[in-house]
């Protein structure tokens, strides 16, 4: 391991409703099971990294409330360094998560309860950082951290899912490895085949790694002009919530351990598959032994 992974972005208090099927507009449906847990792209990535044996620092914001206190305590129990977390007046960011019987989910998020500027970032020079991972949910913070990493020559990864196009364009221009969700790629580059959209992104920004995660279809990578498809592992899916966040964290850890992008992507694919099978939020993170066993013996789709 070359150093700790800095994960900068959102932490969210999730209220999770398990239901038979995701509802269409104008209907009512019963809840099979309800629980509360914590998520957010960067925060979940940090927990995954520590569970895999890496070192992660989470930089983000929580409210000065019971949910924020609980989230930090739980992250620390998982081994995450939370010295860079700011406790701010207001309510910890919240989301409503609907999970159906197939494990697919829909999420409604409230991201307006805390300040969005970068003032909450710690004054940390990144001396012992190996990789920086940011998400698009806190663009001001991500921008500042990417700039700090660029001046020190630290590799950077962007979890590109959601956010305003103008913010994302600025973040992408400052990032070495840009990994979109399927929705994030369409939001940024428009409609079209994923391969064409990745090529469009790369044409304007040579020298970067571009990729898109596609759930059970695996991920697609554009590396030095060549498209590489990384298949997903075949598992019994229980809940896909957080799987993309886990993928990004595992990919950043793989880079920090010296893996080439393709090998880091295969590693991340195994971690995300096991997370989908285990569910249970941050408590469902797989360890290194389970990931290595899946990579050695598992079937791909």
C-alpha positions in Angstrom: 0.0 0.0 0.0 1.4 3.4 -1.0 -0.6 5.5 1.5 -4.0 6.2 2.8 -7.0 6.8 0.5 -8.6 10.2 0.9 -12.4 9.9 0.3 -14.0 13.3 0.0 -17.8 13.8 -0.5 -21.1 13.0 1.0 -22.3 11.0 4.0 -26.0 10.3 4.2 -28.5 9.0 6.8 -30.6 6.4 4.9 -34.1 5.4 5.8 -34.6 2.0 3.9 -38.0 0.6 3.0 -38.0 -3.0 1.6 -41.0 -3.6 -0.6 -42.3 -6.2 -3.1 -41.9 -3.9 -6.2 -40.9 -0.3 -6.8 -44.1 1.7 -7.0 -45.3 3.6 -10.0 -46.9 7.0 -9.7 -50.1 7.4 -7.8 -50.2 4.0 -5.9 -49.7 3.0 -2.3 -47.7 0.0 -1.2 -46.9 -1.8 2.0 -43.5 -2.1 3.6 -42.0 -5.6 4.3 -39.1 -4.3 6.4 -37.7 -1.0 7.5 -34.3 -0.1 8.8 -32.0 3.0 9.2 -28.4 3.0 8.2 -25.7 5.3 6.7 -24.4 5.7 3.2 -23.1 8.3 0.8 -20.6 7.7 -2.0 -17.4 8.8 -0.4 -18.3 7.7 3.1 -19.3 4.2 1.9 -16.1 3.9 -0.2 -14.0 4.7 2.9 -15.7 2.0 4.9 -15.2 -0.5 2.1 -11.5 0.4 1.8 -10.9 -0.2 5.5 -12.8 -3.5 5.5 -10.5 -4.6 2.7 -7.4 -3.9 4.8 -6.6 -0.4 3.4 -6.3 2.9 5.2 -8.9 5.5 4.5 -9.7 9.0 5.7 -13.1 10.4 5.2 -13.5 14.2 4.5 -17.0 15.4 4.6 -19.8 17.1 6.6 -22.4 15.9 9.0 -25.0 17.8 11.0 -24.7 18.6 14.7 -27.4 16.0 15.4 -27.7 12.4 16.7 -27.5 11.0 13.2 -24.2 12.7 12.5 -22.7 11.6 15.8 -23.8 8.0 15.2 -22.4 8.0 11.6 -19.0 9.1 12.8 -19.0 6.6 15.6 -19.9 3.8 13.2 -17.3 4.8 10.6 -14.6 4.9 13.3 -15.6 1.4 14.5 -15.0 0.3 10.9 -11.5 1.8 11.0 -12.1 5.0 9.1 -10.1 8.1 10.1 -12.7 10.8 10.7 -10.5 13.6 11.8 -11.4 15.4 8.6 -15.1 15.4 9.2 -16.8 18.7 10.0 -19.8 18.8 12.3 -22.0 21.7 11.1 -25.2 23.4 12.3 -28.1 21.7 10.5 -29.3 18.2 9.8 -27.2 15.4 8.5 -28.0 14.7 4.8 -30.9 12.3 4.5 -32.2 9.8 1.9 -35.3 7.6 1.4 -34.3 4.3 -0.1 -36.8 1.9 -1.7 -35.5 -1.7 -2.2 -37.6 -4.3 -4.2 -37.6 -8.1 -4.0 -34.9 -8.2 -6.8 -32.6 -6.0 -4.8 -33.0 -3.0 -7.1 -33.4 0.3 -5.5 -34.7 3.9 -6.0 -33.4 6.7 -3.9 -34.8 10.2 -3.0 -32.1 12.4 -1.4 -32.2 15.7 0.5 -28.8 17.4 -0.1 -29.7 20.9 1.0 -29.6 20.7 4.8 -25.9 21.5 5.1 -23.6 24.2 3.6 -22.2 23.2 0.2 -19.0 25.3 0.1 -15.5 23.9 0.7 -14.9 25.6 4.0 -15.5 22.4 5.9 -12.4 20.7 4.4 -9.5 20.0 6.8 -6.2 21.8 6.4 -4.3 18.6 5.4 -1.4 18.7 2.9 -1.9 15.1 1.8 1.6 14.1 2.7 0.9 10.4 3.2 -1.9 10.0 0.6 -1.7 7.4 -2.1 -4.9 8.1 -4.0 -7.7 10.7 -3.7 -11.3 9.7 -4.4 -14.1 12.3 -4.7 -17.7 12.2 -5.6 -19.9 14.7 -7.5 -22.4 15.1 -4.6 -20.2 17.8 -3.0 -18.7 19.6 -6.0 -17.1 22.5 -4.2 -15.3 20.1 -1.8 -14.3 17.8 -4.6 -12.9 20.6 -6.7 -10.7 21.9 -3.8 -9.4 18.4 -3.0 -8.6 17.6 -6.6 -6.7 20.8 -7.0 -4.7 20.0 -3.8 -4.0 16.5 -5.1 -3.0 17.7 -8.5 -0.3 20.1 -7.1 1.2 17.1 -5.3 1.0 14.6 -8.2 -1.4 12.3 -6.3 -3.6 10.0 -8.5 -7.3 11.0 -8.4 -10.5 9.1 -9.0 -14.0 10.6 -9.6 -17.2 8.9 -8.7 -19.3 10.6 -11.4 -22.9 10.0 -10.6 -25.3 13.0 -10.6 -24.5 16.6 -10.2 -24.8 19.6 -12.5 -23.0 19.3 -15.9 -21.0 22.4 -15.4 -19.7 21.2 -12.0 -18.9 17.8 -13.4 -17.0 19.2 -16.4 -14.7 21.1 -14.0 -14.2 18.0 -11.8 -13.6 15.7 -14.8 -11.0 18.1 -16.2 -9.0 17.8 -12.9 -9.3 14.0 -12.5 -7.1 11.1 -13.7 -9.6 8.3 -13.5 -13.3 9.1 -14.2 -15.7 6.3 -13.4 -19.3 7.1 -14.3 -22.5 5.3 -13.3 -24.7 4.6 -16.3 -27.0 7.4 -15.4 -24.1 9.7 -14.7 -22.6 9.1 -18.2 -25.9 9.9 -19.9 -26.4 13.0 -17.8 -23.0 14.3 -18.8 -22.6 13.1 -22.4 -26.1 12.6 -23.6 -27.9 9.6 -25.1 -26.1 7.0 -27.1 -24.1 3.8 -26.7 -21.8 3.7 -23.7 -18.7 3.1 -25.9 -19.5 6.1 -28.0 -20.1 8.3 -25.0 -16.8 7.3 -23.4 -15.0 8.0 -26.7 -16.6 11.4 -26.8 -15.5 12.2 -23.3 -11.9 11.0 -24.0 -11.6 12.9 -27.3 -11.8 16.2 -25.5 -9.6 15.0 -22.6 -6.8 12.8 -23.8 -4.6 10.9 -21.3 -7.4 10.1 -18.8 -9.0 6.8 -17.9 -12.8 6.8 -18.6 -15.2 4.1 -17.5 -18.8 3.4 -16.8 -20.3 0.9 -14.4 -23.4 -1.0 -15.7 -24.6 -3.2 -12.8 -25.0 -6.8 -13.8 -23.6 -6.0 -17.2 -20.2 -5.2 -15.6 -18.2 -2.2 -16.5 -16.7 -0.7 -19.7 -13.3 1.0 -19.8 -11.6 3.2 -22.3 -7.8 2.9 -21.8 -5.4 4.5 -24.3 -8.1 4.4 -27.0 -9.0 0.7 -26.4 -12.3 -0.5 -25.0 -12.1 -3.2 -22.3 -15.2 -4.9 -20.9 -15.0 -6.2 -17.3 -17.8 -8.7 -16.5 -19.8 -8.7 -13.3 -19.6 -11.8 -11.0 -22.6 -14.0 -10.8 -24.1 -13.7 -7.3 -27.5 -13.9 -5.6 -28.4 -10.2 -5.5 -30.1 -9.0 -2.3 -29.7 -5.2 -2.3 -27.7 -3.1 -4.8 -27.7 0.0 -2.6 -24.1 1.3 -2.2 -22.6 -1.2 -4.7 -21.3 1.6 -7.0 -19.8 3.4 -4.0 -18.1 0.2 -3.0 -16.8 -0.3 -6.5 -15.2 3.1 -6.6 -13.6 2.6 -3.2 -12.2 -0.8 -4.2 -10.9 0.6 -7.5 -9.1 3.5 -5.7 -7.6 0.9 -3.3 -6.5 -1.2 -6.2 -4.7 1.7 -7.8 -3.1 2.5 -4.4 -1.8 -1.0 -4.2 -0.1 -0.7 -7.6 -2.7 -2.5 -9.8 -3.1 -1.5 -13.4 -6.6 0.0 -14.1 -7.9 -3.3 -15.6 -6.8 -5.3 -12.6 -8.1 -2.7 -10.2 -11.5 -2.9 -12.0 -11.7 -6.7 -11.8 -10.9 -6.4 -8.1 -13.6 -3.7 -7.7 -16.1 -5.9 -9.6 -15.7 -8.7 -7.1 -16.0 -6.4 -4.1 -19.2 -4.8 -5.5 -20.7 -8.3 -6.3 -20.2 -9.5 -2.8 -21.7 -6.3 -1.4 -24.9 -6.9 -3.5 -25.1 -10.4 -2.1 -24.6 -9.4 1.5 -26.6 -6.2 1.7 -26.8 -4.8 5.3 -25.3 -1.4 4.5 -21.8 -0.7 6.0 -22.0 -4.0 7.9 -22.2 -6.0 4.7 -18.8 -5.1 3.4 -16.7 -8.1 2.2 -13.2 -8.7 3.6 -10.1 -9.4 1.5 -10.3 -13.2 1.9 -13.9 -13.3 0.5 -12.9 -11.1 -2.5 -9.9 -13.2 -3.4 -12.0 -16.4 -3.1 -14.6 -15.0 -5.5 -12.0 -13.9 -8.0 -10.4 -17.3 -7.9 -13.5 -19.5 -8.1 -16.5 -17.3 -9.0 -18.4 -17.3 -12.2 -18.8 -14.1 -14.3 -22.0 -13.2 -16.2 
